[in-house]
Amino acid sequence: MKALVLREYNRLVYEDVPDPEPQPDEVLVEVRACGICGSDVHGLGGSTGRRIPPLIMGHEAAGVIAHVGAEVTGWRRGQRVTFDSTVYCGQCRYCKQGLINLCDDRQVLGVSCEEFRRDGAFAECIAVPARILYEVPDDLPFEQAAMVEPTSVAVHGVSRLPIRKDDTAVVIGAGVIGLLGIQALRAQGCGRVMAVDVDAGRLELARRLGADDTLRSDTADVAAEVQKLTGGRGADVVLEAVGLPATVKVAIECVRKGGAVAQVGNVSPTAEIPLQALVSRQVTVFGSAASCGEYPVCLDMMRRGVIKVEPLISAVAPLSEGAQWFDRLRKREAGLVKVILKP
Protein backbone atom coordinates (compact mmCIF):
# COMPACT_ATOMS: atom_id res chain seq x y z
CA MET A 1 0.00 0.00 0.00
CA LYS A 2 0.97 3.66 -0.25
CA ALA A 3 1.78 5.67 2.87
CA LEU A 4 3.30 8.98 3.91
CA VAL A 5 6.35 7.95 5.94
CA LEU A 6 8.51 10.06 8.23
CA ARG A 7 11.79 8.62 6.99
CA GLU A 8 13.94 10.96 9.06
CA TYR A 9 13.24 14.17 10.91
CA ASN A 10 11.91 16.85 8.56
CA ARG A 11 11.63 14.40 5.65
CA LEU A 12 8.31 12.85 4.65
CA VAL A 13 8.24 10.36 1.78
CA TYR A 14 5.16 9.07 -0.05
CA GLU A 15 6.08 5.48 -0.82
CA ASP A 16 5.10 1.81 -0.93
CA VAL A 17 5.08 0.01 2.42
CA PRO A 18 3.94 -3.50 3.46
CA ASP A 19 0.21 -3.91 4.03
CA PRO A 20 -0.71 -4.08 7.72
CA GLU A 21 -1.59 -7.53 9.03
CA PRO A 22 -4.53 -7.32 11.45
CA GLN A 23 -4.43 -9.42 14.62
CA PRO A 24 -7.46 -11.61 15.46
CA ASP A 25 -8.94 -8.84 17.64
CA GLU A 26 -8.35 -6.14 15.02
CA VAL A 27 -10.01 -4.82 11.90
CA LEU A 28 -8.41 -3.44 8.75
CA VAL A 29 -9.73 -0.01 7.86
CA GLU A 30 -9.42 1.57 4.42
CA VAL A 31 -8.61 5.17 5.29
CA ARG A 32 -10.78 7.72 3.50
CA ALA A 33 -9.60 10.85 5.33
CA CYS A 34 -6.92 11.74 7.88
CA GLY A 35 -6.28 15.14 9.43
CA ILE A 36 -2.86 16.68 10.07
CA CYS A 37 -2.66 17.36 13.82
CA GLY A 38 -0.54 20.11 15.33
CA SER A 39 1.29 17.42 17.29
CA ASP A 40 2.27 15.78 13.98
CA VAL A 41 3.67 19.09 12.73
CA HIS A 42 5.64 19.58 15.95
CA GLY A 43 6.80 15.97 15.85
CA LEU A 44 8.08 16.31 12.29
CA GLY A 45 11.26 17.98 13.51
CA GLY A 46 11.78 15.69 16.49
CA SER A 47 11.18 18.32 19.16
CA THR A 48 8.59 16.24 21.02
CA GLY A 49 10.55 12.98 21.12
CA ARG A 50 7.33 11.14 20.24
CA ARG A 51 7.74 10.72 16.49
CA ILE A 52 10.96 8.69 16.16
CA PRO A 53 11.52 7.73 12.47
CA PRO A 54 10.73 5.68 10.54
CA LEU A 55 7.05 6.14 11.26
CA ILE A 56 3.66 6.56 9.61
CA MET A 57 2.02 9.40 11.54
CA GLY A 58 -1.67 10.33 11.64
CA HIS A 59 -4.34 9.69 14.27
CA GLU A 60 -7.37 11.77 13.17
CA ALA A 61 -9.03 9.48 10.65
CA ALA A 62 -12.15 7.79 9.31
CA GLY A 63 -12.75 5.09 6.74
CA VAL A 64 -14.41 1.79 5.86
CA ILE A 65 -13.82 -1.65 7.34
CA ALA A 66 -12.08 -3.88 4.78
CA HIS A 67 -11.36 -6.94 6.93
CA VAL A 68 -12.63 -8.25 10.27
CA GLY A 69 -10.37 -10.32 12.54
CA ALA A 70 -11.43 -13.81 13.60
CA GLU A 71 -12.13 -12.77 17.21
CA VAL A 72 -14.05 -9.61 16.31
CA THR A 73 -17.82 -9.47 16.75
CA GLY A 74 -20.32 -6.70 16.12
CA TRP A 75 -18.50 -5.21 13.13
CA ARG A 76 -18.71 -6.02 9.42
CA ARG A 77 -16.95 -5.26 6.16
CA GLY A 78 -18.10 -2.05 4.48
CA GLN A 79 -19.07 -0.33 7.75
CA ARG A 80 -18.19 3.37 8.03
CA VAL A 81 -16.00 3.90 11.10
CA THR A 82 -13.63 6.11 12.95
CA PHE A 83 -11.37 5.15 15.85
CA ASP A 84 -9.89 6.53 19.03
CA SER A 85 -6.36 7.85 18.78
CA THR A 86 -5.64 6.05 22.06
CA VAL A 87 -5.13 2.31 21.95
CA TYR A 88 -6.07 1.32 25.50
CA CYS A 89 -5.68 -2.18 26.93
CA GLY A 90 -9.15 -2.54 28.46
CA GLN A 91 -7.73 -4.62 31.33
CA CYS A 92 -5.80 -2.33 33.68
CA ARG A 93 -7.27 -0.63 36.74
CA TYR A 94 -7.84 2.65 34.93
CA CYS A 95 -9.56 1.02 31.96
CA LYS A 96 -11.87 -0.93 34.26
CA GLN A 97 -12.83 2.38 35.91
CA GLY A 98 -13.66 3.81 32.49
CA LEU A 99 -10.57 6.06 32.48
CA ILE A 100 -9.29 4.71 29.17
CA ASN A 101 -7.23 7.85 28.49
CA LEU A 102 -5.12 7.01 31.57
CA CYS A 103 -4.52 3.37 30.60
CA ASP A 104 -1.29 1.96 32.09
CA ASP A 105 -0.41 0.39 28.71
CA ARG A 106 -1.69 3.27 26.57
CA GLN A 107 -0.38 3.63 23.05
CA VAL A 108 -1.21 6.37 20.55
CA LEU A 109 -1.67 5.82 16.83
CA GLY A 110 1.06 7.43 14.75
CA VAL A 111 3.43 7.76 17.69
CA SER A 112 6.86 6.26 18.18
CA CYS A 113 8.78 6.87 21.40
CA GLU A 114 11.01 4.93 23.81
CA GLU A 115 8.02 3.05 25.24
CA PHE A 116 6.25 1.94 22.04
CA ARG A 117 5.91 2.35 18.27
CA ARG A 118 2.52 2.38 16.55
CA ASP A 119 2.03 3.32 12.90
CA GLY A 120 -0.82 5.70 12.13
CA ALA A 121 -3.32 6.54 9.42
CA PHE A 122 -1.42 8.53 6.79
CA ALA A 123 -1.77 5.43 4.66
CA GLU A 124 -4.24 3.59 2.47
CA CYS A 125 -5.03 1.15 5.30
CA ILE A 126 -4.55 0.81 9.05
CA ALA A 127 -5.10 -2.09 11.46
CA VAL A 128 -6.73 -1.13 14.77
CA PRO A 129 -8.24 -3.06 17.69
CA ALA A 130 -12.02 -3.39 17.37
CA ARG A 131 -12.46 -2.02 20.91
CA ILE A 132 -11.45 1.49 19.80
CA LEU A 133 -13.90 1.64 16.85
CA TYR A 134 -16.94 3.91 16.54
CA GLU A 135 -19.55 3.87 13.79
CA VAL A 136 -19.79 6.99 11.61
CA PRO A 137 -23.32 8.23 10.72
CA ASP A 138 -24.17 7.86 7.03
CA ASP A 139 -24.84 11.60 6.67
CA LEU A 140 -21.46 12.69 8.07
CA PRO A 141 -18.77 13.01 5.35
CA PHE A 142 -15.48 11.23 6.01
CA GLU A 143 -13.58 14.54 5.96
CA GLN A 144 -15.72 15.79 8.83
CA ALA A 145 -15.75 12.45 10.64
CA ALA A 146 -11.94 12.61 10.77
CA MET A 147 -12.39 15.71 12.93
CA VAL A 148 -14.01 13.75 15.75
CA GLU A 149 -10.64 13.13 17.43
CA PRO A 150 -9.78 16.82 18.01
CA THR A 151 -13.45 17.48 18.80
CA SER A 152 -13.33 14.84 21.51
CA VAL A 153 -10.18 16.40 22.96
CA ALA A 154 -11.92 19.78 23.21
CA VAL A 155 -15.13 18.30 24.61
CA HIS A 156 -13.18 16.29 27.19
CA GLY A 157 -11.30 19.43 28.26
CA VAL A 158 -14.57 21.32 28.70
CA SER A 159 -16.04 18.39 30.66
CA ARG A 160 -13.27 18.82 33.24
CA LEU A 161 -14.62 22.28 34.14
CA PRO A 162 -17.38 22.88 36.73
CA ILE A 163 -19.53 24.96 34.37
CA ARG A 164 -22.78 26.55 35.46
CA LYS A 165 -25.38 28.06 33.17
CA ASP A 166 -24.41 31.49 31.82
CA ASP A 167 -20.83 31.29 33.10
CA THR A 168 -18.18 33.41 31.39
CA ALA A 169 -15.39 31.43 29.73
CA VAL A 170 -12.05 32.38 28.21
CA VAL A 171 -10.36 30.20 25.58
CA ILE A 172 -6.60 30.71 25.27
CA GLY A 173 -5.56 29.77 21.73
CA ALA A 174 -7.83 29.84 18.67
CA GLY A 175 -6.28 26.87 16.95
CA VAL A 176 -8.28 23.74 16.17
CA ILE A 177 -8.80 22.68 19.80
CA GLY A 178 -9.61 26.21 20.92
CA LEU A 179 -12.12 26.76 18.11
CA LEU A 180 -13.82 23.48 18.91
CA GLY A 181 -13.66 24.34 22.61
CA ILE A 182 -15.55 27.59 22.02
CA GLN A 183 -18.43 25.62 20.55
CA ALA A 184 -18.30 22.98 23.29
CA LEU A 185 -18.43 25.68 25.98
CA ARG A 186 -21.49 27.18 24.31
CA ALA A 187 -23.13 23.75 24.15
CA GLN A 188 -22.36 23.28 27.85
CA GLY A 189 -24.25 26.46 28.75
CA CYS A 190 -21.68 29.25 28.94
CA GLY A 191 -23.34 32.61 28.37
CA ARG A 192 -20.23 34.49 27.28
CA VAL A 193 -17.08 33.19 25.62
CA MET A 194 -13.89 35.16 24.97
CA ALA A 195 -11.18 33.96 22.59
CA VAL A 196 -7.48 34.86 22.82
CA ASP A 197 -4.89 34.47 20.08
CA VAL A 198 -2.22 36.36 18.12
CA ASP A 199 -3.76 35.63 14.71
CA ALA A 200 -6.47 38.03 13.54
CA GLY A 201 -7.82 35.53 11.01
CA ARG A 202 -8.30 32.83 13.62
CA LEU A 203 -9.95 35.29 15.97
CA GLU A 204 -12.40 36.22 13.23
CA LEU A 205 -13.19 32.52 12.80
CA ALA A 206 -13.59 32.24 16.57
CA ARG A 207 -16.21 34.97 16.46
CA ARG A 208 -18.04 33.18 13.64
CA LEU A 209 -18.11 30.01 15.74
CA GLY A 210 -19.52 31.62 18.87
CA ALA A 211 -16.97 33.85 20.62
CA ASP A 212 -18.48 37.09 21.93
CA ASP A 213 -15.15 38.85 22.45
CA THR A 214 -11.74 38.40 20.84
CA LEU A 215 -8.44 39.56 22.29
CA ARG A 216 -5.05 39.84 20.56
CA SER A 217 -2.49 38.64 23.07
CA ASP A 218 0.37 40.29 21.18
CA THR A 219 -1.14 43.77 21.43
CA ALA A 220 -3.23 43.71 24.61
CA ASP A 221 -2.87 42.91 28.29
CA VAL A 222 -5.23 39.94 28.16
CA ALA A 223 -5.74 39.52 31.90
CA ALA A 224 -6.48 43.22 32.33
CA GLU A 225 -8.93 43.17 29.42
CA VAL A 226 -10.74 40.13 30.82
CA GLN A 227 -11.01 41.86 34.19
CA LYS A 228 -12.44 44.94 32.48
CA LEU A 229 -14.94 42.95 30.42
CA THR A 230 -16.16 41.08 33.52
CA GLY A 231 -16.51 44.11 35.79
CA GLY A 232 -13.31 43.30 37.69
CA ARG A 233 -14.40 39.75 38.55
CA GLY A 234 -12.55 37.57 36.06
CA ALA A 235 -13.75 34.60 34.03
CA ASP A 236 -15.51 31.70 35.71
CA VAL A 237 -13.62 29.12 33.67
CA VAL A 238 -10.67 29.08 31.27
CA LEU A 239 -9.76 26.53 28.59
CA GLU A 240 -6.01 26.73 27.89
CA ALA A 241 -5.32 25.24 24.47
CA VAL A 242 -1.73 26.32 23.75
CA GLY A 243 0.58 25.04 26.47
CA LEU A 244 3.34 27.64 26.58
CA PRO A 245 4.62 29.17 29.84
CA ALA A 246 3.23 32.60 28.94
CA THR A 247 -0.23 31.30 28.03
CA VAL A 248 -0.48 29.11 31.14
CA LYS A 249 0.32 32.18 33.25
CA VAL A 250 -2.32 34.26 31.45
CA ALA A 251 -4.93 31.53 31.90
CA ILE A 252 -4.51 31.60 35.69
CA GLU A 253 -4.49 35.39 35.75
CA CYS A 254 -7.75 35.56 33.78
CA VAL A 255 -9.85 33.37 36.06
CA ARG A 256 -11.84 34.69 39.01
CA LYS A 257 -11.38 33.73 42.66
CA GLY A 258 -12.57 30.17 43.07
CA GLY A 259 -12.59 29.66 39.31
CA ALA A 260 -11.16 26.80 37.28
CA VAL A 261 -8.72 26.26 34.41
CA ALA A 262 -8.67 23.22 32.12
CA GLN A 263 -5.13 22.69 30.84
CA VAL A 264 -5.33 21.02 27.43
CA GLY A 265 -2.33 22.55 25.62
CA ASN A 266 1.10 21.03 26.27
CA VAL A 267 3.56 22.41 23.74
CA SER A 268 6.10 23.10 26.48
CA PRO A 269 7.03 20.27 28.88
CA THR A 270 7.22 22.71 31.81
CA ALA A 271 5.72 26.05 32.75
CA GLU A 272 6.21 28.39 35.71
CA ILE A 273 2.89 29.24 37.34
CA PRO A 274 1.89 32.35 39.33
CA LEU A 275 1.71 30.44 42.61
CA GLN A 276 0.52 33.35 44.76
CA ALA A 277 -2.42 33.96 42.42
CA LEU A 278 -3.21 30.26 42.28
CA VAL A 279 -3.22 29.80 46.06
CA SER A 280 -4.55 33.11 47.36
CA ARG A 281 -7.47 33.08 44.90
CA GLN A 282 -8.11 29.32 45.33
CA VAL A 283 -7.96 28.58 41.64
CA THR A 284 -8.36 24.97 40.50
CA VAL A 285 -6.32 23.69 37.55
CA PHE A 286 -7.51 20.51 35.85
CA GLY A 287 -5.19 18.57 33.58
CA SER A 288 -6.96 17.13 30.54
CA ALA A 289 -5.50 14.15 28.69
CA ALA A 290 -6.79 13.26 25.21
CA SER A 291 -10.41 12.09 25.45
CA CYS A 292 -12.28 9.49 27.44
CA GLY A 293 -15.17 7.90 25.56
CA GLU A 294 -16.60 11.14 24.15
CA TYR A 295 -16.59 9.97 20.51
CA PRO A 296 -20.31 9.01 20.30
CA VAL A 297 -21.56 12.30 21.76
CA CYS A 298 -19.11 14.25 19.57
CA LEU A 299 -20.19 12.45 16.40
CA ASP A 300 -23.80 13.23 17.28
CA MET A 301 -23.05 16.93 17.95
CA MET A 302 -21.15 17.16 14.68
CA ARG A 303 -23.96 15.48 12.75
CA ARG A 304 -26.55 17.84 14.26
CA GLY A 305 -24.41 20.94 13.72
CA VAL A 306 -24.09 21.73 17.42
CA ILE A 307 -20.36 21.66 16.80
CA LYS A 308 -19.40 22.77 13.30
CA VAL A 309 -16.16 21.32 11.98
CA GLU A 310 -16.44 22.18 8.28
CA PRO A 311 -15.40 25.85 8.77
CA LEU A 312 -12.14 24.62 10.32
CA ILE A 313 -11.16 22.52 7.29
CA SER A 314 -8.90 24.76 5.22
CA ALA A 315 -8.01 22.21 2.55
CA VAL A 316 -8.61 18.63 1.46
CA ALA A 317 -5.65 17.23 -0.48
CA PRO A 318 -4.24 13.92 -1.77
CA LEU A 319 -2.01 12.01 0.64
CA SER A 320 0.68 12.13 -2.05
CA GLU A 321 0.91 15.91 -1.48
CA GLY A 322 1.20 15.50 2.29
CA ALA A 323 4.81 16.67 2.61
CA GLN A 324 4.09 20.09 1.10
CA TRP A 325 1.01 20.60 3.29
CA PHE A 326 3.05 19.76 6.39
CA ASP A 327 5.55 22.39 5.28
CA ARG A 328 2.83 25.00 4.79
CA LEU A 329 1.38 24.27 8.23
CA ARG A 330 4.83 24.41 9.82
CA LYS A 331 5.35 27.85 8.30
CA ARG A 332 1.94 28.88 9.71
CA GLU A 333 0.71 29.96 6.30
CA ALA A 334 -2.08 32.49 6.62
CA GLY A 335 -5.58 31.03 6.50
CA LEU A 336 -4.60 27.44 7.26
CA VAL A 337 -6.32 25.84 10.24
CA LYS A 338 -6.88 22.14 9.48
CA VAL A 339 -5.73 20.13 6.44
CA ILE A 340 -7.32 16.77 5.64
CA LEU A 341 -5.39 14.25 3.53
CA LYS A 342 -7.09 11.57 1.44
CA PRO A 343 -5.28 8.40 0.23
C-alpha positions in Angstrom: 0.0 0.0 0.0 1.0 3.7 -0.2 1.8 5.7 2.9 3.3 9.0 3.9 6.3 7.9 5.9 8.5 10.1 8.2 11.8 8.6 7.0 13.9 11.0 9.1 13.2 14.2 10.9 11.9 16.8 8.6 11.6 14.4 5.6 8.3 12.9 4.6 8.2 10.4 1.8 5.2 9.1 -0.1 6.1 5.5 -0.8 5.1 1.8 -0.9 5.1 0.0 2.4 3.9 -3.5 3.5 0.2 -3.9 4.0 -0.7 -4.1 7.7 -1.6 -7.5 9.0 -4.5 -7.3 11.5 -4.4 -9.4 14.6 -7.5 -11.6 15.5 -8.9 -8.8 17.6 -8.4 -6.1 15.0 -10.0 -4.8 11.9 -8.4 -3.4 8.8 -9.7 0.0 7.9 -9.4 1.6 4.4 -8.6 5.2 5.3 -10.8 7.7 3.5 -9.6 10.9 5.3 -6.9 11.7 7.9 -6.3 15.1 9.4 -2.9 16.7 10.1 -2.7 17.4 13.8 -0.5 20.1 15.3 1.3 17.4 17.3 2.3 15.8 14.0 3.7 19.1 12.7 5.6 19.6 15.9 6.8 16.0 15.8 8.1 16.3 12.3 11.3 18.0 13.5 11.8 15.7 16.5 11.2 18.3 19.2 8.6 16.2 21.0 10.6 13.0 21.1 7.3 11.1 20.2 7.7 10.7 16.5 11.0 8.7 16.2 11.5 7.7 12.5 10.7 5.7 10.5 7.0 6.1 11.3 3.7 6.6 9.6 2.0 9.4 11.5 -1.7 10.3 11.6 -4.3 9.7 14.3 -7.4 11.8 13.2 -9.0 9.5 10.7 -12.1 7.8 9.3 -12.8 5.1 6.7 -14.4 1.8 5.9 -13.8 -1.7 7.3 -12.1 -3.9 4.8 -11.4 -6.9 6.9 -12.6 -8.2 10.3 -10.4 -10.3 12.5 -11.4 -13.8 13.6 -12.1 -12.8 17.2 -14.1 -9.6 16.3 -17.8 -9.5 16.8 -20.3 -6.7 16.1 -18.5 -5.2 13.1 -18.7 -6.0 9.4 -17.0 -5.3 6.2 -18.1 -2.1 4.5 -19.1 -0.3 7.7 -18.2 3.4 8.0 -16.0 3.9 11.1 -13.6 6.1 13.0 -11.4 5.1 15.8 -9.9 6.5 19.0 -6.4 7.9 18.8 -5.6 6.1 22.1 -5.1 2.3 21.9 -6.1 1.3 25.5 -5.7 -2.2 26.9 -9.1 -2.5 28.5 -7.7 -4.6 31.3 -5.8 -2.3 33.7 -7.3 -0.6 36.7 -7.8 2.7 34.9 -9.6 1.0 32.0 -11.9 -0.9 34.3 -12.8 2.4 35.9 -13.7 3.8 32.5 -10.6 6.1 32.5 -9.3 4.7 29.2 -7.2 7.9 28.5 -5.1 7.0 31.6 -4.5 3.4 30.6 -1.3 2.0 32.1 -0.4 0.4 28.7 -1.7 3.3 26.6 -0.4 3.6 23.1 -1.2 6.4 20.5 -1.7 5.8 16.8 1.1 7.4 14.7 3.4 7.8 17.7 6.9 6.3 18.2 8.8 6.9 21.4 11.0 4.9 23.8 8.0 3.0 25.2 6.3 1.9 22.0 5.9 2.4 18.3 2.5 2.4 16.6 2.0 3.3 12.9 -0.8 5.7 12.1 -3.3 6.5 9.4 -1.4 8.5 6.8 -1.8 5.4 4.7 -4.2 3.6 2.5 -5.0 1.1 5.3 -4.5 0.8 9.1 -5.1 -2.1 11.5 -6.7 -1.1 14.8 -8.2 -3.1 17.7 -12.0 -3.4 17.4 -12.5 -2.0 20.9 -11.4 1.5 19.8 -13.9 1.6 16.9 -16.9 3.9 16.5 -19.5 3.9 13.8 -19.8 7.0 11.6 -23.3 8.2 10.7 -24.2 7.9 7.0 -24.8 11.6 6.7 -21.5 12.7 8.1 -18.8 13.0 5.4 -15.5 11.2 6.0 -13.6 14.5 6.0 -15.7 15.8 8.8 -15.8 12.4 10.6 -11.9 12.6 10.8 -12.4 15.7 12.9 -14.0 13.7 15.8 -10.6 13.1 17.4 -9.8 16.8 18.0 -13.5 17.5 18.8 -13.3 14.8 21.5 -10.2 16.4 23.0 -11.9 19.8 23.2 -15.1 18.3 24.6 -13.2 16.3 27.2 -11.3 19.4 28.3 -14.6 21.3 28.7 -16.0 18.4 30.7 -13.3 18.8 33.2 -14.6 22.3 34.1 -17.4 22.9 36.7 -19.5 25.0 34.4 -22.8 26.5 35.5 -25.4 28.1 33.2 -24.4 31.5 31.8 -20.8 31.3 33.1 -18.2 33.4 31.4 -15.4 31.4 29.7 -12.1 32.4 28.2 -10.4 30.2 25.6 -6.6 30.7 25.3 -5.6 29.8 21.7 -7.8 29.8 18.7 -6.3 26.9 16.9 -8.3 23.7 16.2 -8.8 22.7 19.8 -9.6 26.2 20.9 -12.1 26.8 18.1 -13.8 23.5 18.9 -13.7 24.3 22.6 -15.6 27.6 22.0 -18.4 25.6 20.5 -18.3 23.0 23.3 -18.4 25.7 26.0 -21.5 27.2 24.3 -23.1 23.8 24.2 -22.4 23.3 27.9 -24.2 26.5 28.7 -21.7 29.2 28.9 -23.3 32.6 28.4 -20.2 34.5 27.3 -17.1 33.2 25.6 -13.9 35.2 25.0 -11.2 34.0 22.6 -7.5 34.9 22.8 -4.9 34.5 20.1 -2.2 36.4 18.1 -3.8 35.6 14.7 -6.5 38.0 13.5 -7.8 35.5 11.0 -8.3 32.8 13.6 -10.0 35.3 16.0 -12.4 36.2 13.2 -13.2 32.5 12.8 -13.6 32.2 16.6 -16.2 35.0 16.5 -18.0 33.2 13.6 -18.1 30.0 15.7 -19.5 31.6 18.9 -17.0 33.8 20.6 -18.5 37.1 21.9 -15.1 38.9 22.4 -11.7 38.4 20.8 -8.4 39.6 22.3 -5.1 39.8 20.6 -2.5 38.6 23.1 0.4 40.3 21.2 -1.1 43.8 21.4 -3.2 43.7 24.6 -2.9 42.9 28.3 -5.2 39.9 28.2 -5.7 39.5 31.9 -6.5 43.2 32.3 -8.9 43.2 29.4 -10.7 40.1 30.8 -11.0 41.9 34.2 -12.4 44.9 32.5 -14.9 43.0 30.4 -16.2 41.1 33.5 -16.5 44.1 35.8 -13.3 43.3 37.7 -14.4 39.8 38.5 -12.5 37.6 36.1 -13.7 34.6 34.0 -15.5 31.7 35.7 -13.6 29.1 33.7 -10.7 29.1 31.3 -9.8 26.5 28.6 -6.0 26.7 27.9 -5.3 25.2 24.5 -1.7 26.3 23.8 0.6 25.0 26.5 3.3 27.6 26.6 4.6 29.2 29.8 3.2 32.6 28.9 -0.2 31.3 28.0 -0.5 29.1 31.1 0.3 32.2 33.3 -2.3 34.3 31.4 -4.9 31.5 31.9 -4.5 31.6 35.7 -4.5 35.4 35.8 -7.8 35.6 33.8 -9.8 33.4 36.1 -11.8 34.7 39.0 -11.4 33.7 42.7 -12.6 30.2 43.1 -12.6 29.7 39.3 -11.2 26.8 37.3 -8.7 26.3 34.4 -8.7 23.2 32.1 -5.1 22.7 30.8 -5.3 21.0 27.4 -2.3 22.6 25.6 1.1 21.0 26.3 3.6 22.4 23.7 6.1 23.1 26.5 7.0 20.3 28.9 7.2 22.7 31.8 5.7 26.1 32.8 6.2 28.4 35.7 2.9 29.2 37.3 1.9 32.4 39.3 1.7 30.4 42.6 0.5 33.3 44.8 -2.4 34.0 42.4 -3.2 30.3 42.3 -3.2 29.8 46.1 -4.6 33.1 47.4 -7.5 33.1 44.9 -8.1 29.3 45.3 -8.0 28.6 41.6 -8.4 25.0 40.5 -6.3 23.7 37.6 -7.5 20.5 35.9 -5.2 18.6 33.6 -7.0 17.1 30.5 -5.5 14.2 28.7 -6.8 13.3 25.2 -10.4 12.1 25.5 -12.3 9.5 27.4 -15.2 7.9 25.6 -16.6 11.1 24.2 -16.6 10.0 20.5 -20.3 9.0 20.3 -21.6 12.3 21.8 -19.1 14.2 19.6 -20.2 12.4 16.4 -23.8 13.2 17.3 -23.1 16.9 18.0 -21.1 17.2 14.7 -24.0 15.5 12.8 -26.5 17.8 14.3 -24.4 20.9 13.7 -24.1 21.7 17.4 -20.4 21.7 16.8 -19.4 22.8 13.3 -16.2 21.3 12.0 -16.4 22.2 8.3 -15.4 25.9 8.8 -12.1 24.6 10.3 -11.2 22.5 7.3 -8.9 24.8 5.2 -8.0 22.2 2.6 -8.6 18.6 1.5 -5.7 17.2 -0.5 -4.2 13.9 -1.8 -2.0 12.0 0.6 0.7 12.1 -2.1 0.9 15.9 -1.5 1.2 15.5 2.3 4.8 16.7 2.6 4.1 20.1 1.1 1.0 20.6 3.3 3.1 19.8 6.4 5.5 22.4 5.3 2.8 25.0 4.8 1.4 24.3 8.2 4.8 24.4 9.8 5.3 27.8 8.3 1.9 28.9 9.7 0.7 30.0 6.3 -2.1 32.5 6.6 -5.6 31.0 6.5 -4.6 27.4 7.3 -6.3 25.8 10.2 -6.9 22.1 9.5 -5.7 20.1 6.4 -7.3 16.8 5.6 -5.4 14.2 3.5 -7.1 11.6 1.4 -5.3 8.4 0.2 
